[in-house]
């Protein structure tokens, strides 16, 4: 089981960036998926998540309207499209999956697997002029 995040980098305020997270050893199609981030010196925080059915999505207030999560079942990959990036978005971004839902809130369900194989190792996003 592995999640490999990629696509991070250094961008300017207002730019867009798309993170990818390829899964192996299991399928993303039927599980809750999401993204977390750890800003410098802070604890991880939820960015956005969607349930296995895709009918329920949650986003942190700070990214609503700017970030979008999606998944490509054919590629077994999830994405985080980030638009209008701000310096406050600077963080290490982690993708996560919940093979078995633990809560109706997908953030809580994903957090249960923190530190286990269903969290990727992270990709750095730096927003700076």
Secondary structure, DSSP 8 states (H G I E B T S, - for coil): -EEEEE--EEE-TT--EEEEEEEESS-STTSEEEEEEE-TTS--EEEEEE-TTSS-EEE-TTTTTTEEEEEETTTTEEEEEE-S--GGG-EEEEEEEESS---SSHHHHHHTTTTSTTB---EEEEE--
